[in-house]
Amino acid sequence: MPLFRLPIHARALSVASAVATLCGLAQAAPNFPDQDVVCGLNTAREQQRLASAQNFAQPVAQQMLVNGALVWTAGSTAAPTLRPGDTVTLIGTGFGAGTDIDFSKIMIGNSRVLETDLVMYEQKLDILASANYETGKVRSSWPKDVLSWTDTRVEFRVPPHASKGPLKLQVQKRIGAVASLKKPGQPHLVIDPQQSRLEAPANPNCDVVSLLSDEAKAITPINVAVNNASFADMLKLGRQIFWSYDYGLGVAHKFKNLDWDKIFQGKTTDPYTRKVADPALLFGAYKTVAGQVPAEAIDNVFFDPYPQESPIPGFLLVNKQLTAGNTSNSGWVGYRYAESSHPLLGKGKWIGFNCASCHGYKISYSKGSSNITKVFPGPPNPQWTQRW
C-alpha cells in the first residue's frame, strides 16, 4: 500500500522504520587525519625560507615574453594582449625564491595566478554524523598556473578567469612560524585543506603557518590587455553559484527536520529565547528586494548540470540523485529552494543556503541626492550565525 494511504500512526512507524534502515545502511565517515599525528616539520624548507628572507631585493621586470615571443621591455608604453592559456615569461631581478619559499603572488587585474594544484574529490555524506567526507576519487582538477620561479625568471600560464590588467608580481618574505598552542616551543603545523577530509592521504602536505615580513615589494605594474571570450559565461555561472545555488543543503536539512519554511514564516520558536523566530534577528537574514540584490538572487535559475549531485552521495534514495535542477527565491537573500530527491519523500524542493547568506553585507549610503541600499557580495554578514 502506498505510504500516503496508510493511517497516521502506521505512516509514522513506516517512516521510522525507513529512517532506521537508511541509517543502518548508510556509509559512515572515516576518521579524518589528525594533523598533530601525521604532520612533521620540514626543517630544510624552513631554513631556505629564513635564508631567502635575508636577501630582500626590490623586484624589477625588464622583459616579458608571451609564448616565447618578446612583447614588452621596461619603459615600453605598449600594452601586450594576453589570452587564457598563454605562457608568460618575466625576466628581471629580485623575484625571490618562489611561492613555496617566499610568500609571492602574481595578479592579472584582480585574478590570481594560481600557485597550487587544486583537486576536487568525490564527496559523500554520513547521515548519522551529518558529516561530509571525500573518497579520494578525483572528480576534477585545476593544475597550478605558476610553472617555474627563480630570482631572475618567472614563467606562468594566463588563468582562464583573467579579464583585465595590469600584471603585478609581489613578494613578501616568510620570517618564521606561528607557535603551537598545544606543543609549546614548536611551530603550529597544519594539513593541506585539500587532504583533510580523506581517510589516509598519501601525502598530507603539511606546512607551518608562516609569519610574514611587514614589508611587501612589487614590480612596477605592467599594462596588459586580456582577450577572454569565455569570461562573460564564466562570470554568469559564478554569480549564479554565489547567489542562486543551495549547495545541496536543502534536502539534507529537510532530512534532519530543519524546516526553513516555518522559520521564515514566523511559525516556529527560537530554541534559545523561546520567542517567535525572527530571521533578521537570529541570523541576519535580509529580504530579497529588487535593486538591492542582483537578478540571480530573485529569479529562477536552472542548473544543468548541478555543481554536484543532489543530494550529496551517501543518501539511499527512492529516486536517483538529481544531476540538474531548478532553484528559486525563498524571499530571503542566500536562502534558496532547490530541487532534489529526498530519501523518503522522493523529488521535491527545499530551502538551503549559500555564500550570499553569510558573505552578503547590506549597506545603505548616499550618492548625490540619492539614498541607496544594496547587499554587497563578499564582505561577511556580521549578524550571520549557525544557531539553527
DRENDO-1510 file (C-alpha; in Angstrom, 1 decimal, always signed):
<recs>
REC; n; res; u; v; w
REC; 1; MET; +0.0; +0.0; +0.0 .
REC; 2; PRO; +1.4; +3.5; -0.8 .
REC; 3; LEU; +2.7; +5.3; +2.2 .
REC; 4; PHE; +0.3; +8.3; +1.9 .
REC; 5; ARG; -2.7; +5.9; +2.1 .
REC; 6; LEU; -1.7; +4.4; +5.5 .
REC; 7; PRO; -3.2; +5.7; +8.8 .
REC; 8; ILE; -1.2; +8.3; +10.5 .
REC; 9; HIS; +0.2; +6.0; +13.2 .
REC; 10; ALA; +1.2; +3.4; +10.5 .
REC; 11; ARG; +2.8; +6.1; +8.4 .
REC; 12; ALA; +4.9; +7.2; +11.4 .
REC; 13; LEU; +6.0; +3.7; +12.1 .
REC; 14; SER; +6.8; +3.2; +8.4 .
REC; 15; VAL; +8.9; +6.4; +8.3 .
REC; 16; ALA; +10.7; +5.5; +11.5 .
REC; 17; SER; +11.5; +2.0; +10.1 .
REC; 18; ALA; +12.7; +3.5; +6.8 .
REC; 19; VAL; +14.9; +6.0; +8.6 .
REC; 20; ALA; +16.4; +3.2; +10.7 .
REC; 21; THR; +17.0; +1.2; +7.6 .
REC; 22; LEU; +18.6; +4.1; +5.8 .
REC; 23; CYS; +20.8; +5.0; +8.8 .
REC; 24; GLY; +21.8; +1.4; +9.3 .
REC; 25; LEU; +22.9; +1.0; +5.7 .
REC; 26; ALA; +24.4; +4.5; +5.2 .
REC; 27; GLN; +28.2; +4.8; +4.9 .
REC; 28; ALA; +30.0; +6.1; +7.9 .
REC; 29; ALA; +32.5; +8.9; +7.5 .
REC; 30; PRO; +36.1; +7.6; +8.1 .
REC; 31; ASN; +38.4; +9.0; +10.7 .
REC; 32; PHE; +40.0; +12.1; +9.3 .
REC; 33; PRO; +43.8; +12.5; +9.6 .
REC; 34; ASP; +45.0; +14.1; +12.8 .
REC; 35; GLN; +47.5; +16.9; +11.9 .
REC; 36; ASP; +49.1; +16.5; +15.3 .
REC; 37; VAL; +50.0; +12.9; +14.3 .
REC; 38; VAL; +50.6; +13.0; +10.6 .
REC; 39; CYS; +52.4; +16.3; +10.3 .
REC; 40; GLY; +56.2; +16.8; +10.7 .
REC; 41; LEU; +58.3; +19.9; +10.4 .
REC; 42; ASN; +60.2; +20.3; +7.1 .
REC; 43; THR; +63.3; +21.9; +8.6 .
REC; 44; ALA; +65.2; +22.1; +5.3 .
REC; 45; ARG; +62.4; +24.2; +3.8 .
REC; 46; GLU; +62.2; +26.5; +6.9 .
REC; 47; GLN; +66.0; +27.1; +6.6 .
REC; 48; GLN; +65.5; +28.0; +3.0 .
REC; 49; ARG; +62.8; +30.5; +3.9 .
REC; 50; LEU; +64.9; +32.2; +6.5 .
REC; 51; ALA; +67.9; +32.3; +4.2 .
REC; 52; SER; +65.7; +33.9; +1.5 .
REC; 53; ALA; +64.4; +36.5; +4.0 .
REC; 54; GLN; +68.0; +37.7; +4.5 .
REC; 55; ASN; +68.1; +38.9; +0.9 .
REC; 56; PHE; +65.0; +41.1; +0.2 .
REC; 57; ALA; +65.7; +42.9; -3.1 .
REC; 58; GLN; +63.3; +45.1; -5.0 .
REC; 59; PRO; +61.7; +43.1; -7.8 .
REC; 60; VAL; +62.3; +44.6; -11.2 .
REC; 61; ALA; +60.8; +43.3; -14.5 .
REC; 62; GLN; +62.9; +44.0; -17.6 .
REC; 63; GLN; +61.3; +41.9; -20.3 .
REC; 64; MET; +58.1; +40.0; -20.9 .
REC; 65; LEU; +57.7; +37.1; -23.4 .
REC; 66; VAL; +54.4; +35.6; -24.4 .
REC; 67; ASN; +54.6; +32.1; -25.9 .
REC; 68; GLY; +58.3; +32.7; -26.4 .
REC; 69; ALA; +58.0; +36.0; -28.3 .
REC; 70; LEU; +59.3; +39.2; -26.8 .
REC; 71; VAL; +56.3; +41.6; -26.4 .
REC; 72; TRP; +57.4; +44.1; -23.8 .
REC; 73; THR; +60.6; +45.7; -22.4 .
REC; 74; ALA; +61.0; +48.1; -19.4 .
REC; 75; GLY; +60.0; +51.6; -20.4 .
REC; 76; SER; +57.7; +50.5; -23.2 .
REC; 77; THR; +54.2; +52.0; -23.4 .
REC; 78; ALA; +52.7; +49.1; -25.4 .
REC; 79; ALA; +50.1; +47.0; -23.7 .
REC; 80; PRO; +50.6; +43.4; -24.8 .
REC; 81; THR; +47.5; +41.2; -25.2 .
REC; 82; LEU; +47.2; +38.1; -23.1 .
REC; 83; ARG; +44.8; +35.2; -23.6 .
REC; 84; PRO; +43.9; +32.3; -21.3 .
REC; 85; GLY; +46.5; +29.5; -21.6 .
REC; 86; ASP; +49.3; +31.8; -22.9 .
REC; 87; THR; +52.6; +31.1; -21.3 .
REC; 88; VAL; +54.1; +34.3; -20.0 .
REC; 89; THR; +57.8; +34.7; -19.0 .
REC; 90; LEU; +59.0; +37.6; -16.9 .
REC; 91; ILE; +62.8; +38.3; -17.0 .
REC; 92; GLY; +64.4; +40.6; -14.4 .
REC; 93; THR; +65.8; +40.7; -10.9 .
REC; 94; GLY; +64.7; +40.3; -7.3 .
REC; 95; PHE; +61.8; +37.9; -7.9 .
REC; 96; GLY; +62.9; +35.8; -5.0 .
REC; 97; ALA; +62.8; +32.1; -4.4 .
REC; 98; GLY; +59.2; +31.3; -5.5 .
REC; 99; THR; +55.9; +30.7; -3.9 .
REC; 100; ASP; +56.9; +27.7; -1.7 .
REC; 101; ILE; +59.8; +29.5; -0.1 .
REC; 102; ASP; +58.7; +33.2; -0.2 .
REC; 103; PHE; +55.1; +34.4; +0.1 .
REC; 104; SER; +54.8; +35.5; -3.5 .
REC; 105; LYS; +51.9; +36.1; -5.9 .
REC; 106; ILE; +51.1; +37.2; -9.4 .
REC; 107; MET; +47.9; +39.0; -10.3 .
REC; 108; ILE; +46.4; +39.9; -13.6 .
REC; 109; GLY; +43.9; +42.6; -12.7 .
REC; 110; ASN; +42.0; +41.1; -9.7 .
REC; 111; SER; +42.6; +37.5; -10.9 .
REC; 112; ARG; +45.2; +35.5; -9.1 .
REC; 113; VAL; +47.6; +33.3; -11.0 .
REC; 114; LEU; +47.3; +30.0; -9.1 .
REC; 115; GLU; +50.4; +28.7; -7.4 .
REC; 116; THR; +48.8; +25.5; -6.1 .
REC; 117; ASP; +47.3; +22.5; -7.8 .
REC; 118; LEU; +43.6; +22.3; -7.0 .
REC; 119; VAL; +41.8; +18.9; -6.8 .
REC; 120; MET; +38.2; +18.1; -6.2 .
REC; 121; TYR; +37.4; +14.7; -4.8 .
REC; 122; GLU; +34.2; +12.7; -4.9 .
REC; 123; GLN; +32.1; +13.7; -1.8 .
REC; 124; LYS; +29.8; +11.6; +0.3 .
REC; 125; LEU; +27.6; +12.2; +3.4 .
REC; 126; ASP; +27.5; +10.3; +6.6 .
REC; 127; ILE; +23.8; +10.7; +7.5 .
REC; 128; LEU; +24.1; +9.8; +11.2 .
REC; 129; ALA; +27.1; +12.1; +11.9 .
REC; 130; SER; +25.9; +14.8; +9.5 .
REC; 131; ALA; +29.5; +14.8; +8.2 .
REC; 132; ASN; +30.8; +15.3; +4.7 .
REC; 133; TYR; +33.8; +13.3; +3.6 .
REC; 134; GLU; +35.8; +12.6; +0.5 .
REC; 135; THR; +36.7; +9.2; -1.1 .
REC; 136; GLY; +39.9; +10.1; -2.9 .
REC; 137; LYS; +38.3; +9.6; -6.3 .
REC; 138; VAL; +39.3; +12.7; -8.3 .
REC; 139; ARG; +36.3; +14.4; -9.9 .
REC; 140; SER; +38.1; +17.4; -11.4 .
REC; 141; SER; +41.4; +19.2; -11.1 .
REC; 142; TRP; +42.9; +22.6; -11.9 .
REC; 143; PRO; +46.7; +22.5; -12.4 .
REC; 144; LYS; +48.6; +25.4; -11.0 .
REC; 145; ASP; +49.4; +28.3; -13.3 .
REC; 146; VAL; +52.9; +29.1; -11.9 .
REC; 147; LEU; +55.2; +26.9; -14.0 .
REC; 148; SER; +58.7; +28.0; -12.7 .
REC; 149; TRP; +60.2; +30.7; -10.5 .
REC; 150; THR; +63.8; +31.8; -9.9 .
REC; 151; ASP; +65.2; +35.1; -8.8 .
REC; 152; THR; +65.6; +36.3; -12.4 .
REC; 153; ARG; +62.9; +34.4; -14.4 .
REC; 154; VAL; +59.3; +33.6; -13.7 .
REC; 155; GLU; +57.1; +31.6; -16.0 .
REC; 156; PHE; +53.3; +31.1; -15.7 .
REC; 157; ARG; +50.1; +30.5; -17.6 .
REC; 158; VAL; +47.4; +33.1; -18.0 .
REC; 159; PRO; +44.5; +31.6; -15.9 .
REC; 160; PRO; +41.1; +31.0; -17.5 .
REC; 161; HIS; +39.4; +33.6; -15.2 .
REC; 162; ALA; +41.6; +36.5; -16.2 .
REC; 163; SER; +39.7; +39.5; -17.6 .
REC; 164; LYS; +41.8; +42.7; -17.4 .
REC; 165; GLY; +45.2; +44.1; -16.4 .
REC; 166; PRO; +47.5; +45.2; -15.1 .
REC; 167; LEU; +50.0; +42.5; -14.5 .
REC; 168; LYS; +51.6; +42.6; -11.0 .
REC; 169; LEU; +54.1; +40.5; -9.1 .
REC; 170; GLN; +54.6; +40.8; -5.4 .
REC; 171; VAL; +57.0; +39.3; -2.9 .
REC; 172; GLN; +56.8; +39.0; +0.9 .
REC; 173; LYS; +59.3; +37.0; +3.0 .
REC; 174; ARG; +58.5; +34.3; +5.4 .
REC; 175; ILE; +60.3; +35.2; +8.6 .
REC; 176; GLY; +59.2; +32.5; +11.0 .
REC; 177; ALA; +56.2; +30.4; +12.1 .
REC; 178; VAL; +53.2; +30.8; +14.3 .
REC; 179; ALA; +53.8; +28.9; +17.6 .
REC; 180; SER; +51.7; +25.9; +18.5 .
REC; 181; LEU; +49.4; +26.4; +21.5 .
REC; 182; LYS; +49.3; +22.6; +22.1 .
REC; 183; LYS; +53.0; +21.9; +21.8 .
REC; 184; PRO; +55.0; +24.8; +23.5 .
REC; 185; GLY; +58.2; +25.7; +21.7 .
REC; 186; GLN; +57.2; +24.1; +18.5 .
REC; 187; PRO; +55.6; +25.6; +15.3 .
REC; 188; HIS; +52.0; +25.1; +14.6 .
REC; 189; LEU; +51.6; +22.6; +11.7 .
REC; 190; VAL; +48.5; +22.2; +9.5 .
REC; 191; ILE; +47.5; +19.7; +7.0 .
REC; 192; ASP; +46.7; +20.7; +3.4 .
REC; 193; PRO; +43.0; +21.5; +3.5 .
REC; 194; GLN; +42.5; +19.6; +0.2 .
REC; 195; GLN; +43.6; +16.4; +2.1 .
REC; 196; SER; +41.8; +17.0; +5.4 .
REC; 197; ARG; +38.6; +15.0; +4.6 .
REC; 198; LEU; +40.4; +12.0; +3.1 .
REC; 199; GLU; +40.8; +9.0; +5.4 .
REC; 200; ALA; +44.5; +8.3; +4.7 .
REC; 201; PRO; +46.1; +10.8; +2.3 .
REC; 202; ALA; +49.3; +9.5; +0.7 .
REC; 203; ASN; +50.8; +13.0; +1.2 .
REC; 204; PRO; +49.1; +15.2; +3.8 .
REC; 205; ASN; +51.3; +18.1; +2.5 .
REC; 206; CYS; +51.7; +19.7; +5.9 .
REC; 207; ASP; +53.2; +23.1; +6.5 .
REC; 208; VAL; +53.7; +25.7; +9.1 .
REC; 209; VAL; +51.6; +28.9; +9.4 .
REC; 210; SER; +54.2; +31.4; +8.3 .
REC; 211; LEU; +54.9; +34.8; +9.9 .
REC; 212; LEU; +55.4; +37.3; +7.1 .
REC; 213; SER; +57.6; +40.4; +6.7 .
REC; 214; ASP; +55.8; +43.7; +7.4 .
REC; 215; GLU; +57.0; +44.9; +4.0 .
REC; 216; ALA; +55.9; +43.7; +0.6 .
REC; 217; LYS; +57.7; +44.6; -2.6 .
REC; 218; ALA; +56.4; +44.5; -6.1 .
REC; 219; ILE; +57.4; +45.2; -9.7 .
REC; 220; THR; +56.0; +48.3; -11.4 .
REC; 221; PRO; +52.7; +47.1; -12.8 .
REC; 222; ILE; +52.7; +46.2; -16.5 .
REC; 223; ASN; +49.8; +47.4; -18.5 .
REC; 224; VAL; +48.3; +44.4; -20.4 .
REC; 225; ALA; +45.0; +43.8; -22.3 .
REC; 226; VAL; +43.2; +40.5; -21.8 .
REC; 227; ASN; +41.2; +38.8; -24.6 .
REC; 228; ASN; +39.0; +36.2; -22.9 .
REC; 229; ALA; +35.9; +35.2; -24.9 .
REC; 230; SER; +34.6; +32.8; -22.3 .
REC; 231; PHE; +34.8; +35.3; -19.4 .
REC; 232; ALA; +31.2; +36.5; -19.6 .
REC; 233; ASP; +29.8; +33.0; -19.4 .
REC; 234; MET; +32.1; +32.1; -16.5 .
REC; 235; LEU; +31.1; +35.3; -14.7 .
REC; 236; LYS; +27.4; +34.5; -15.2 .
REC; 237; LEU; +27.8; +31.0; -13.8 .
REC; 238; GLY; +29.9; +32.2; -10.9 .
REC; 239; ARG; +27.2; +34.8; -9.9 .
REC; 240; GLN; +24.6; +32.1; -10.1 .
REC; 241; ILE; +26.5; +29.7; -7.8 .
REC; 242; PHE; +27.1; +32.6; -5.3 .
REC; 243; TRP; +23.5; +33.9; -5.3 .
REC; 244; SER; +21.3; +31.1; -6.6 .
REC; 245; TYR; +22.6; +27.7; -5.6 .
REC; 246; ASP; +21.9; +25.8; -2.3 .
REC; 247; TYR; +25.0; +23.6; -2.1 .
REC; 248; GLY; +22.8; +20.5; -1.5 .
REC; 249; LEU; +21.9; +21.7; +1.9 .
REC; 250; GLY; +18.1; +22.0; +1.4 .
REC; 251; VAL; +17.4; +18.3; +1.2 .
REC; 252; ALA; +20.0; +17.5; +4.0 .
REC; 253; HIS; +18.3; +20.0; +6.3 .
REC; 254; LYS; +14.8; +18.6; +5.4 .
REC; 255; PHE; +16.0; +15.1; +6.3 .
REC; 256; LYS; +17.2; +16.4; +9.7 .
REC; 257; ASN; +13.8; +18.1; +10.3 .
REC; 258; LEU; +15.1; +21.6; +9.9 .
REC; 259; ASP; +12.1; +23.4; +8.5 .
REC; 260; TRP; +13.2; +26.7; +6.9 .
REC; 261; ASP; +9.7; +27.4; +5.7 .
REC; 262; LYS; +8.4; +27.6; +9.2 .
REC; 263; ILE; +11.4; +29.7; +10.4 .
REC; 264; PHE; +10.9; +32.3; +7.6 .
REC; 265; GLN; +7.2; +32.4; +8.1 .
REC; 266; GLY; +7.5; +33.0; +11.8 .
REC; 267; LYS; +5.7; +29.7; +12.6 .
REC; 268; THR; +8.3; +28.3; +14.9 .
REC; 269; THR; +10.2; +29.4; +18.1 .
REC; 270; ASP; +13.8; +30.3; +18.8 .
REC; 271; PRO; +15.2; +27.4; +20.8 .
REC; 272; TYR; +17.2; +29.8; +22.9 .
REC; 273; THR; +14.7; +32.5; +23.7 .
REC; 274; ARG; +11.5; +30.5; +23.2 .
REC; 275; LYS; +10.1; +33.5; +21.3 .
REC; 276; VAL; +8.8; +33.5; +17.7 .
REC; 277; ALA; +11.6; +33.1; +15.3 .
REC; 278; ASP; +12.8; +36.3; +13.7 .
REC; 279; PRO; +15.3; +35.5; +10.8 .
REC; 280; ALA; +16.7; +39.0; +10.8 .
REC; 281; LEU; +17.4; +38.9; +14.5 .
REC; 282; LEU; +18.5; +35.3; +14.7 .
REC; 283; PHE; +20.9; +35.0; +11.8 .
REC; 284; GLY; +21.0; +38.4; +10.0 .
REC; 285; ALA; +18.8; +37.4; +7.1 .
REC; 286; TYR; +17.8; +40.1; +4.5 .
REC; 287; LYS; +14.7; +40.1; +2.4 .
REC; 288; THR; +15.3; +39.8; -1.4 .
REC; 289; VAL; +14.4; +43.3; -2.7 .
REC; 290; ALA; +14.8; +44.2; -6.3 .
REC; 291; GLY; +17.5; +46.8; -6.8 .
REC; 292; GLN; +19.2; +45.7; -3.5 .
REC; 293; VAL; +20.3; +42.4; -4.9 .
REC; 294; PRO; +21.1; +41.2; -8.4 .
REC; 295; ALA; +18.6; +39.3; -10.5 .
REC; 296; GLU; +20.3; +36.0; -9.7 .
REC; 297; ALA; +19.2; +36.3; -6.1 .
REC; 298; ILE; +15.5; +36.6; -7.1 .
REC; 299; ASP; +15.0; +34.9; -10.5 .
REC; 300; ASN; +14.6; +31.1; -11.0 .
REC; 301; VAL; +17.9; +29.6; -12.1 .
REC; 302; PHE; +18.2; +26.2; -13.7 .
REC; 303; PHE; +21.5; +24.4; -13.2 .
REC; 304; ASP; +22.3; +21.8; -15.9 .
REC; 305; PRO; +24.4; +20.2; -14.6 .
REC; 306; TYR; +24.3; +20.9; -10.9 .
REC; 307; PRO; +27.7; +21.7; -9.5 .
REC; 308; GLN; +27.3; +18.4; -7.5 .
REC; 309; GLU; +24.7; +15.7; -7.4 .
REC; 310; SER; +21.7; +16.4; -5.2 .
REC; 311; PRO; +21.6; +15.0; -2.6 .
REC; 312; ILE; +25.2; +14.5; -1.9 .
REC; 313; PRO; +26.1; +10.8; -2.4 .
REC; 314; GLY; +25.6; +8.9; +0.8 .
REC; 315; PHE; +21.8; +9.1; +1.0 .
REC; 316; LEU; +19.9; +5.9; +0.0 .
REC; 317; LEU; +17.1; +7.1; -2.2 .
REC; 318; VAL; +13.6; +6.4; -3.5 .
REC; 319; ASN; +14.7; +8.0; -6.8 .
REC; 320; LYS; +18.1; +8.7; -8.4 .
REC; 321; GLN; +20.1; +11.7; -7.4 .
REC; 322; LEU; +19.4; +14.8; -9.5 .
REC; 323; THR; +22.2; +16.0; -11.7 .
REC; 324; ALA; +20.3; +19.1; -12.8 .
REC; 325; GLY; +17.5; +21.1; -11.3 .
REC; 326; ASN; +15.8; +24.5; -10.7 .
REC; 327; THR; +16.5; +26.9; -7.8 .
REC; 328; SER; +14.1; +29.6; -6.8 .
REC; 329; ASN; +13.6; +32.5; -4.4 .
REC; 330; SER; +12.6; +31.9; -0.8 .
REC; 331; GLY; +12.2; +35.6; -0.2 .
REC; 332; TRP; +15.5; +35.8; +1.7 .
REC; 333; VAL; +19.0; +36.6; +0.4 .
REC; 334; GLY; +21.1; +33.5; +0.2 .
REC; 335; TYR; +18.3; +31.1; +1.1 .
REC; 336; ARG; +17.1; +29.2; -2.0 .
REC; 337; TYR; +14.6; +26.5; -2.8 .
REC; 338; ALA; +16.4; +23.8; -4.8 .
REC; 339; GLU; +15.0; +20.7; -6.4 .
REC; 340; SER; +16.4; +17.5; -5.0 .
REC; 341; SER; +15.5; +13.9; -4.2 .
REC; 342; HIS; +14.6; +13.1; -0.6 .
REC; 343; PRO; +15.4; +9.6; +0.6 .
REC; 344; LEU; +11.9; +9.1; +1.9 .
REC; 345; LEU; +9.7; +11.7; +0.1 .
REC; 346; GLY; +11.2; +11.5; -3.4 .
REC; 347; LYS; +11.5; +14.5; -5.6 .
REC; 348; GLY; +10.7; +17.9; -4.2 .
REC; 349; LYS; +12.2; +21.3; -3.4 .
REC; 350; TRP; +13.6; +22.6; -0.1 .
REC; 351; ILE; +15.4; +25.6; +1.2 .
REC; 352; GLY; +19.1; +25.5; +1.7 .
REC; 353; PHE; +21.6; +28.4; +2.0 .
REC; 354; ASN; +24.6; +29.6; +0.0 .
REC; 355; CYS; +27.5; +32.0; +0.1 .
REC; 356; ALA; +25.3; +35.1; +0.0 .
REC; 357; SER; +23.7; +34.3; +3.3 .
REC; 358; CYS; +27.0; +34.7; +5.3 .
REC; 359; HIS; +29.0; +36.8; +2.8 .
REC; 360; GLY; +26.4; +39.3; +1.7 .
REC; 361; TYR; +26.5; +42.6; +3.6 .
REC; 362; LYS; +23.6; +45.1; +3.4 .
REC; 363; ILE; +24.9; +48.7; +3.3 .
REC; 364; SER; +23.0; +51.9; +3.0 .
REC; 365; TYR; +24.7; +55.0; +1.7 .
REC; 366; SER; +24.2; +58.4; +0.0 .
REC; 367; LYS; +25.3; +59.2; -3.6 .
REC; 368; GLY; +24.5; +62.7; -4.5 .
REC; 369; SER; +20.8; +63.3; -3.7 .
REC; 370; SER; +20.1; +59.5; -3.8 .
REC; 371; ASN; +19.9; +57.1; -0.8 .
REC; 372; ILE; +21.0; +53.7; -1.9 .
REC; 373; THR; +20.7; +50.3; -0.2 .
REC; 374; LYS; +22.5; +47.2; -1.6 .
REC; 375; VAL; +23.6; +43.8; -0.4 .
REC; 376; PHE; +27.3; +43.6; -1.4 .
REC; 377; PRO; +28.8; +40.2; -2.2 .
REC; 378; GLY; +32.0; +39.3; -0.3 .
REC; 379; PRO; +32.1; +41.1; +3.0 .
REC; 380; PRO; +30.9; +38.9; +5.9 .
REC; 381; ASN; +27.4; +39.4; +7.2 .
REC; 382; PRO; +28.2; +40.4; +10.8 .
REC; 383; GLN; +24.8; +39.1; +12.1 .
REC; 384; TRP; +25.1; +35.6; +10.4 .
REC; 385; THR; +25.3; +32.7; +12.8 .
REC; 386; GLN; +24.8; +28.9; +12.7 .
REC; 387; ARG; +22.3; +29.0; +15.5 .
REC; 388; TRP; +19.8; +26.9; +13.6 .
</recs>
